[in-house]
Amino acid sequence: MSLALSKGVVKRRGKVILGPVDLALNAPDITIILGPNGAGKTTLLRVLHGVERLSSGALTLSKPDAQARQEQAYVFQSPIMLRRTVRANLAYPLELIGTAKPVIAQRVETWAERIGLADALDRHAPRLSGGEKQKLALARALIREPDVLFLDEPCANLDGRSTREIETLLKDAHLRGTQIIMTTHDLGQARRMASDVVFLLGGKVHERGAAGRFFVTPETPEAQAFLNGDIIE
Ligand SMILES: Nc1ncnc2c1ncn2[C@@H]1O[C@H](COP(=O)(O)OP(=O)(O)OP(=O)(O)O)[C@@H](O)[C@H]1O
């Protein structure tokens, strides 16, 4: 799907926290939104997902809004579990769209296997470890095979192993056709995952480009400083 933000501005209590932003995103990229704390990454992600109201400007999608919303999924930094079993958590998004029961059962098994929870289907999801919960949240988002997946710092509190497992799931989903748009603080992860980078600073797109170029020869001194790990305002 293509998403185009035109002169997008978000204000909170009269103060501009994002924008104006002009940005076009296209499948089949893995777009990583980078920037220091407070740059507006989460706000931009929410705008693109359609859950943050624009104060001015417009978001245009290549599909009708209702259809686009159905085909999008969002994964938060802190996974939100239903207070039910792993099986019920995985089945839930498919039940919502009226998938046939035998198909649900089969997809739940497949996804439980993929995330290493095949033996934990009857466990109470809130009691899983942080890494297991995040993998479950991701599987719950991917089980519907969304067109676009938004992720806000999906590996923020995870160790290296869980992070790699999640990256593998994301790369597989991308190969199967899911467009991925995510924020991260982890530059290693950005280098491993991104095909496209949006670098935000002070609520504006400071630099944008193919990942291969951005990480090797950033155009602006601020992006260079950010990549060096220097503190930038
Ligand atoms: N509800 C709010 N009211 C007022 N200001 C807000 C609100 N939410 C966010 N902001 C401000 O908007 C700016 C952008 O916030 P946002 O969370 O999008 O940044 P971010 O790049 O995701 O930051 P971080 O890396 O710290 O998660 C920040 O200056 C933040 O303080």
The ligand as a Gaussian input file, in Angstrom:
#p B3LYP/6-31G(d) Opt

LIG

0 1
 N        0.139000      14.093000      25.054000
 C        1.128000      14.958000      24.834000
 N        1.041000      16.234000      25.265000
 C        2.022000      17.120000      25.037000
 N        3.157000      16.824000      24.388000
 C        3.299000      15.559000      23.941000
 C        2.305000      14.558000      24.126000
 N        2.740000      13.406000      23.563000
 C        3.947000      13.658000      23.042000
 N        4.299000      14.955000      23.268000
 C        5.550000      15.608000      22.858000
 O        5.665000      15.483000      21.467000
 C        7.021000      15.285000      21.097000
 C        7.119000      14.047000      20.242000
 O        6.814000      12.901000      21.011000
 P        6.964000      11.422000      20.436000
 O        6.551000      10.479000      21.521000
 O        6.284000      11.331000      19.128000
 O        8.539000      11.352000      20.211000
 P        9.482000      10.075000      20.003000
 O       10.457000      10.459000      18.951000
 O        8.652000       8.863000      19.760000
 O       10.189000      10.003000      21.409000
 P       10.850000       8.777000      22.204000
 O       12.046000       8.372000      21.423000
 O       11.223000       9.404000      23.496000
 O        9.798000       7.709000      22.327000
 C        7.810000      15.226000      22.392000
 O        8.392000      16.468000      22.609000
 C        6.749000      14.921000      23.428000
 O        7.119000      15.479000      24.679000

